[in-house]
Amino acid sequence: MVDKSKLTQSRKLEHISIILNKDTQYHKKTTLMECVSIVPKRGKIDKKDVDTSTLLHGREIAAPVFVSGMTGGQKETFEINKNIAIAVSKLGVPMGIGSQRAMLENKGLTYTYDVKKIAGDIFLIGNLGVSKLPKYDNSAIKEAVDSINADMLALHTNPGQESVEPEGDIDFRGAYDRVCEVSEALDKPVVLKEVGNGISKEVASKMKGKIYAIDVQGAGGTTWIGVETYRGNSSYGKAFWEWGIPTALSVLESISGFGSHVWSSGGIRSAEDIAKSIAIGAEMCGMAKPVLVSERKGGAIGAYNFLNGIIEDFRGEMAKLGFESIKELSSAKVMIGEPLAGLLRQRKVRFRRMETVVD
Amino acid sequence: MALNEVDTSITMRGIKLDAPIFVVAKSAKMASSISSMIKGIPVVAASDKERTVYVNGTKAKLGLEKYKFVEVKDGIEAAKAIRISKKLLPFVYESETQRIKILVKQLQVAMFLTDSGNINALRKAPIYKME
């Protein structure tokens, strides 16, 4: 009889190894953040006059930046989560963890996600797969969230990854209803997130009013279809390498369909990307691979140095453009170039703060 | 939906095809032979002006003169061709016959990812056209 728990644990390690050692980035598609230009509010200001803090679901955080959930469910992955937790506890920003499926299969692995025990009261985002939800009732899901004292629950929808994954769960029937049920039943906010292929306006519209936030995890960074193509040596997966909605487009589509509380992640690599994400309306901005690489090289200190550097660069970016606060930045006027502007027209996505040029 | 529920089949003039992806063979003899080997996939001879189709080793008339054909390299391109126009049909050359199962699988996955349970649904799926 196959030990599901051992398979899950082994898969976690393979994922980390592939992401660190193989080329798993989009080759042609970008996030399209390069099409976004922020119109400065005023001349350059002093960095010390910039306040990057913001509120996330009523709780103050140091910057609208979080570490996307990546891993858990295995001894080595606990080290990763622990080190990232220590880093974010010093910086005052949230972090997510990887899918908690492993601890639902084997309670003994709960410790690999339970980072508040070490890092204190950080803002922690739990994680479960949408396609796995029918296997667990609401009380099991609630227990998974409560046992690690998570502040939110991210439900990841990953049909692209599952289609190519050797042991993929390719049944998403009833997924939408189940997400709504879980959101209704939990006393913590629920976030729907993708894993690198982006979320469309149509999906975002369906979720409006049902959950707290959408984390687009758009195309332009790591492709999990690529990760699974390596794992399973898929004969058909490679064709889907570039499949996905670029992050900037997905953020704007999701805002159009869902409203506020849209998070920008997927290929976010710089302070400029973060500033642009907030300027086009994202509430938060997530990073994953660069944090993982820093943590693997330098442990908690490595992760801290990277994140601190990014937050300080973000402060510098805001100062350069004359924005004193996140509130000001999120109301910024923006110029959107091609091809993003054309795609927004095609998709009938309006963006009111776009500067238009009249001939 | 579930991936294995996605139906890539299509019926043309009463004949059921596993997928609307055609194989173009060099000759009628090759077309007949290939269609006996790959069940459910239509095969047509390049040289045949009447565009007789072979399905499961048997001749069939599918009214192909109404259609335009586009060569595709994978199932995603096949999905795009099907989506763009009802009058456009994807094909591969006989040298790619070994890959036909992969192409059909890729078409199925592309349909799954666009929430298209069948070919009619695929024809209405949202498209993103990069300029």
Interface residues (C-beta under 8 A of the other chain):
Chain A: P159 G160 E162 S163 V164 I170 D171 F172 R173 N197 S200 E202 S235 Y236 A239 F240 W243 I245 L249 E338 P339 G342 L343 Q346 R347
Chain B: M1 A2 L3 N4 E5 D74 G75 I76 I102 K105 Q106 V109 A110 F112 L113 P126 Y128 K129 M130 E131
